[in-house]
Amino acid sequence: MALKKPLNSFARARKVGHNAAKKKRQSAIAQLQQWAKGKVEEIPNTK
């Protein structure tokens, strides 16, 4: 995870989530949900 500078000098740096695995997982879940709704004909490859 990347760290962002704090707003003041007494605070710690805040964690900022730039997680590629999470983005990939969320897009796969979204594709499965579209398939479950019947919007997509073939089953998406989620692996």
Backbone as a ProteinNet text record, in pm:
[ID]
protein_1_A
[PRIMARY]
MALKKPLNSFARARKVGHNAAKKKRQSAIAQLQQWAKGKVEEIPNTK
[TERTIARY]
82.7	0	87.1	38.9	109.6	72.1	161.2	133.7	121.2	23.7	2.5	50.7	104	155.1	40.7	67.4	-39.2	-74.3	-189.4	-234.2	-155.7	-108.6	-25.2	100.5	198	327.3	326.1	220.5	214.8	144.6	78.6	1.9	88.1	45.9	111	62.3	137.1	93.7	-28.8	-123.1	-245.7	-226	-279.4	-270	-369.8	-326.4	-411.3	-412.4	-530	-538.4	-536.8	-427	-419	-386	-485.2	-462.1	-509.5	-416.6	-450.6	-533	-503.6	-578	-724.1	-746.8	-884	-961.3	-897.7	-964.4	-999	-906.3	-930.4	-1044.5	-1045.4	-1150.4	-1287.1	-1291.7	-1419.3	-1472.9	-1383.9	-1431.2	-1481.5	-1417.5	-1463.7	-1600.9	-1621.4	-1750.8	-1858.4	-1825.2	-1920.8	-1959.2	-1862.6	-1892.1	-1982.9	-1958	-2043.9	-2185.9	-2197.4	-2330.4	-2406.6	-2337	-2401.8	-2447.5	-2366.3	-2403.9	-2526.7	-2528.7	-2641	-2770.9	-2761.4	-2879.1	-2930.1	-2843.9	-2882.6	-2839.8	-2753.7	-2709.3	-2601.7	-2527.6	-2417.9	-2450.4	-2422.1	-2456.8	-2362.6	-2230	-2135.7	-2090.1	-2051.9	-2003	-1865.2	-1844	-1712.9	-1605.2	-1484.8	-1370.3	-1316.8	-1328.7	-1291.7	-1156.4	-1086.2	-954.6	-843
-118.6	0	124.9	223.3	350.2	432.1	518.9	606.3	750.1	818.4	958.4	1043.9	1159.5	1246.8	1292.5	1307.1	1350.2	1497.3	1534.1	1673.3	1766.6	1716.3	1799.4	1721.2	1788.6	1725.6	1631.1	1633.6	1547.7	1415.7	1407	1286	1186.5	1062.1	959.7	969	905.6	900	809.6	847.3	770.1	664.2	546.5	440.4	468.1	449.9	469.7	338.3	284.1	153.3	160.5	116.5	100.8	-46.3	-130.5	-274.3	-330.5	-377.1	-428.5	-555.9	-640	-765.4	-737.8	-636.1	-600.9	-550	-466.6	-414.5	-527.3	-622	-735.7	-822.6	-846	-927.4	-860.3	-729.3	-658.2	-657.1	-645.7	-648	-787	-891.8	-1027.9	-1051.4	-999.8	-1013.9	-939.4	-822.1	-744.2	-818.2	-882.8	-960.1	-1077.9	-1146.2	-1257.7	-1210.4	-1094.4	-1041.7	-1007.3	-952.9	-923.8	-1052.2	-1159	-1287.2	-1343	-1328	-1380	-1306.8	-1179.3	-1102.6	-1144.3	-1206.7	-1245.1	-1144.2	-1051.2	-948.1	-1000.9	-1103.3	-1157.8	-1303.2	-1347.5	-1483.1	-1587.7	-1568.3	-1670.6	-1640.4	-1745.3	-1731	-1665.9	-1555.7	-1489.3	-1573.7	-1564.8	-1632.7	-1544.2	-1589.7	-1506.3	-1542.7	-1634.2	-1671.4	-1617.8
0	0	0	-65.6	-69.4	54.6	93	206.4	157.9	210.9	176.6	292.8	262.6	368.2	458.2	586.7	677.7	656.5	707.6	693.9	784.8	899.9	986.4	1023	1079.6	1104.2	1223.5	1305.6	1423.5	1395.6	1282.2	1251.3	1173.5	1176.5	1095.3	951.9	862.9	724	713.3	630.3	613.7	506.6	529.4	430.2	318	194.7	78.3	1.5	-21.1	-84.5	-235.3	-295.4	-440.5	-464.9	-445.4	-447.6	-581.7	-663.7	-796.4	-786.7	-688.3	-673.1	-638.2	-556.3	-519.1	-640.4	-722.5	-841.8	-938.2	-954.6	-1043.8	-991.7	-860.1	-798.7	-812	-791.3	-801	-943.3	-1042.9	-1181.5	-1219.1	-1166.1	-1192.7	-1130.4	-1009.7	-943.1	-1021.6	-1072.2	-1150.4	-1278.4	-1342.7	-1463.5	-1432	-1320.5	-1280.4	-1250.8	-1188.5	-1158.2	-1285.7	-1385.8	-1513.4	-1580.6	-1570.5	-1626.5	-1554.4	-1420.6	-1342.1	-1375.7	-1410.6	-1450.2	-1587.5	-1666.9	-1801.3	-1905.7	-1868.7	-1962.5	-2057.4	-2014.1	-2093.9	-2124.1	-2245.7	-2286.4	-2229.2	-2250.2	-2203.4	-2061.2	-1990.3	-1852.8	-1858.8	-1785.4	-1789.9	-1722.9	-1776.1	-1716.5	-1605	-1481.3	-1367	-1309.1	-1370.2	-1315	-1398.8
[MASK]
+++++++++++++++++++++++++++++++++++++++++++++++

